[in-house]
Amino acid sequence: MSKITTLSLTGMHCASCSQLIEMALKKTPGVISASVNVGTEKASVEYDDRIVDVKRLETEVKKVGYGASEYSAQNSQNSEQETQTRKKAIRKIKQKFLFALVFSIPLLIFSMGMLVFPPIENIPGRTWLQFFLAAPIQFYAGWQFYRGFWGALKARTANMDSLIAIGTSAAFLYSFLVTIDLVSGELYYEIAGILIMFVLLGKWLEARAKGKASEAISALAKLQAKTALVIKNGVETETPIEAVKVGDQIRVKPGQKIPVDGQVVEGHSSVDESMVTGESLPVEKQKGDRVIGATINTSGTFVFEATKIGAETLLAGIIKLVEQAQASKAPIQRFADRVSAYFVPTVIALAFITFISWFFLAGEPFVPSLLAFIAVLVIACPCALGLATPTAIITGTGLGAQKGILIKGGEALEAARKIDIVVFDKTGTLTVGKPGLTDILRFSEDFSKEQILQIAASVEKNSEHPLAEAIVDAAKVKKMEFEPVQDFKNVSGQGVIAQYDDRKIFLGNRALLRNQEVDFSEFEQKVLDLETQGKTVMLLAVDQKLSGALAVADTLKPSTKTAIQALQKLGIQAWMLTGDNQKTASAIAKAIGLTDFRAEVFPEHKAQEVKILQAMGLKVAFVGDGINDAPALAQANLGIAMGTGTDVALEAGQIVLVKSDLLDVIRAIKLARVTFRKIVQNLFWALVYNVAGIPIAAGVFAWAGLTLRPELAGLAMALSSVSVVSNSLLLKRTRLN
């Protein structure tokens, strides 16, 4: 049976490391596919569990010189453990760098100090002092490069460790041969030692920067509450979060975190949901409202029933989506991977060509030729190239998660930046998805608008119809009292009849009033005007006399019109698809400034409408929230699902808007564009660095006095990786509003 697991990796340095691990995993019997991301240090592996298990996968990775363990970000303990592991790895690199630094300083003094203080050259045993200072750097601080080199050799390939190991070993071995008088010449221990020290400095700075880039998942995992106040048999018991079950009733006091997802059954309060949804203002909660795990209760006390626990909660889902996004590869990264696959072997070949050209063809001395050989090996390490894409994706998706925009991967980012047209579903996407009272008309001097609403709400309080709920909710907002009614009767398809304050009340459509012989001809045009706007009108008659009317409609979201305008400013077309009739669709389109829409579209035909637009050569994004939107979400070049939508829609969407705010569609597109710009910048500078650096290191411009010593090449290589990661981290300062 096919399964997918995520492996947490250690010991990776560059894109060639990821290629090596991918190769080892793909060669393992039972592995269907494997993708390794050097930025997150994760491997996503699909495998047949009848042939291979996770332990075997871990073993295969370890065989090529890297560490591996199964990982699940949904487990907060697992996430915390990985955070500690990352910190430990950063400390270890720092310790090795400091170790190399401590030995490199006296090594540099004994090897080159005579240029400043000549008596150093006469110190007894200076040659062996350099050896004893360089050896610990080479074989302790630099041992990880030998280990990686050996793993690559076993896999019949080469990686960054191969370049460092070959380059530093050449300098160290030559110097040792001089020390024991097998050859005559200068000592170059300082090149090997300082080179390793600079590479470790770069790795330390890079690891710190990568940790900052990928801190989004750790921050999300830390949001989860540790315990819950569960009520059983009237007794409140503090219970570990892992022991909470669906159906448990949980009390939340002011200042406490809501432990799991659920529905309020008692009390009311304001809840700060900013840590999960990005919404800055507290949200009012009362009986029947949904609450989200990890959000904070700010004021009152309430009791809610747990509906989702563990991996089913919204927070766990967000963590899973962010993890998958950060582990994914954007299509543009395939270019970097293809380059990296051939880059290291090509560099080794170029280094030997450099040595041969200088020593045998140009007749230069052995030592300058060797130094050019080492410089080429070191300057060409493809670390920056490998980090260019994943670090930008990690930072971009992390920023999106903080804003309530969940981007499922690099492909979604690339698709979002190319969008030509955004197609919106209407109900629940452009509109609230729930009827609301929009108008109250007064046709009689006997009652004010407030009295018309009070009478209608008192009667409709007994009805379960969605339109009745809209009227009752409007009265609740105005804090109106509901008067008792008698002889309530529902007339199917027409409305309701009741006795209110000894008066006969008729509330419904024209058919109801016509059947009750109530004359409404004088005001029929006003009713038609409201219906032209896509509203449902209920007429209110008291004792056979028309008194007023109430119009109900699925109201537009507050951000709808602004979002449409913002899209148009970005040069992106906006369309609407709806099952409503032409008249209603036209009214809504006009209200939000849309000129293009399709009305009376059956749910099963939405995907077909998307196909038609794609056939015209347009890149289409579809925004929806319902089960019937799933085919269109999947068909579109980019599917954007509203966070309040169905599970099916959320699965089909490549981007999920947690707040269901349409302005987040614009923010998502802006984020995709700026993230992609960072990727292009990173790839450009990484390639320019290598294209410019290799000829200089090879001595092509030696005639102009432009050369590069190996230790300086090592420093340049280290700083190039740090610059790429730092450039990606600048994404955190991006303003999406």
Summary of the structure (lengths in Angstrom):
residues: 737
radius of gyration: 34.3
end to end distance: 45.8
largest distance: 122.0
contacts: 2679
relative contact order: 0.10
helix: 55%
strand: 20%
